[in-house]
Amino acid sequence: MNVIRDMDLSEFETNLKEKQLMPLKLISLFLIAGIIIFIGIGIYLYLDGMEEAGKIGSNKFVVDTMLGILGLLFIAVLSAAKIIPSKMLFGKINFNVESGGSDENIDPGLRLYFSQHIVKLSMLEGASIFGGVILILAVRNDFIYSNPYMWLCLVPAGYQLIFSLISLPNKDKVISLFRETKEKLKT
């Protein structure tokens, strides 16, 4: 993190361009689109099978258990999404944000923001997809028609969608994280 500590904040602000954030914006939007498509398939299957609903399959216990696991997973992911990125800031978890890797043109402040944002989104994506799988299983086995609590499996996806839209990267957010990191590294 010495590279970030030694960088000049005003130089970073001046050199940072909105265009540099476009790859991360695209990643965020594609993750959002993936969740919307996945959940859309589950809702389509639900609507398509409404007329034939009524029979309860033998796998209800498995789907209920998976819903419970999803709740625990979602709580764990929310906790980890708070802890892991802050540990990245102070070198306790190293994703090699200082070394140039294959793209020497991305400065360490921007690379740090990219790394943190992608880690958060990917953790949320896992819980969201697991919820989508549970939704599809509940629909295909006709559990959802007589057990409306199964719709709770959409909570992680809803959270991810809201988080992704609210946290779409912009220049101010990157500068704010850079400033915060520099301040914490001074102490």
N, C-alpha and C positions, 0 to 999 in steps of 0.2 A: 504493500500500500504506500510505499515511499514515493512512488511516482505521482500518486494523487496528492499526497501531502505537499509535494514540492511544486505542483502546478499552480499557476496564477489564475484565480477565479475570474478576474476581468477578461483575461485572454481566452479562457474557456467559454465565457458568455459570448464574447465577440465572434469566436470561430464556430460556435455551434449553429448549425443551420437546420431548419425544419426538415429539409430533404434527407438529412442523415437519419432521421427517425422513421422514415417511410418503411424500411424493412420490418421494424418492430410493430408498426401500425398494421401492416399487412398480416403478420403472424397473429396478432390479436384478432383481427377481423376474420381470418380463416378459422381460428379456433371457435369463435362465436358462430360462424356459419356451420361448422361441423356439428356443434351441439344442437343448433336449431334443426338441422336436417335429421339428426338421430332422433330427437324428441318428436319431430314431425312424423317420422315413420311410426313411432309408437302410438301417437294420437290417431294417425290414419288407420292403423290396425285396430285400434279401439273402436273407432266409428264404423269400420267395415264389419266388425263382428257383433255389433249391438243386437241385431235381430236374432242371432243364434245363441245369445247369452243365456245363462241359467245353469249350465252344468258346471260343477266344481270338480276340477281335476284332482289327481292324487298327490300333486306336488305342492300343495298350498303351504305345507310346513316349510319346505325348502325356500319358497319365495318369501314367506314371512321371516325366516331366519336371515335371508339375504338382505331384507329391508332393515333388520336390526343391525347387521354388519355395516350396511351403508351409513346408518346414523353414527356409529362409532368411527367409521372411516372419515366421514365428513368432519366430525369434531377434531380428529387427529390432523386432518389436512389443514383445517383453519388454524390450528395451533402451530403446525409446522410452517405454514405460509407466513406467519408472523416471526417465528424464531430464525429460520434458516437464512432468509435474506439479510437480517440484521447481523448474523454471524459472518456472512460474506463480507459485510462492510469492514469488519475489523480483523480479517485474516484468520479467523478461527475455522472457517471453511474456505478453502481456496479453490476457486474455479479458474485460476490463472488469468485474472483480468489484467494483469500488468504486462505479461509477455505479449508480443505482437501477434503471434500465431500467423495465420495466413493473410491477415489484412492489417498492415502496418498503418493504414490511414485512419483507423478508428482510434481516437485517443482513449486513455484508460477511464476517464470519467464517464464517457458515453458507453464504453464496454461494460462498466460496472452496472449502469442502469439497465442495459440490455439483459445482462445475466440475471439480475434480480427479478426483472419483470417476467422473463421466460420461465424461471424456476417457479414463481407464484402461479402463473397460468397453467403450467404443465401439471402441478399438483392438483389444482382445482379441476382440470380436465379429467384426471383419473377418476375422481369421485363422481363427476357428472356422467361420464360414460358408464360407470358401474350402475348408476341410477337409471340410465336409459336401458341398460340390459334388463334390469329388474322390471321396468315398465313393460318392455316387450314380452318378457316371460309371463308377467301377470295378465297381459292382454291375451296372449296366445293360449293360456291355460284357463281363460275366463274367470280368473279370480277378481279382477278389477271391477267387474260389473256388480258383484255383491259385497265387495270390500273397498269402499271408496278411500280408505286410509292409504291404499297403495299409491295414490297420487303423491304422497309424501316423497316418493323417490325422485320427484322433479325438483325438490328443494336445492340440492347441490347445483343442478344445472341453472336454476333461476339465479342463485347467488353468483355463479360464474359469469352469467350473462351481464348482470348488473355491475359486478366488479370490473369486468372487461371493458364495458362501455364507459364507466366512470374513470377508469385508469388508463384510457387510451393515451399513449405518450404524446407529450408536447414539450416544447422548449423550456417552459417554465418549470415543469415537473423535474426535468433532468437537471436543470440548474439548481433547483431547490435541494435535490438529493446530493448533488455535488457539494453544495455549500454545507449541508448538514454533515456530510462525511468528513470534510476538511475540519469542521469545528470539533467533531468527536475525536478525530485523529490527533488534534493538538493536545488533548488531555491525556 
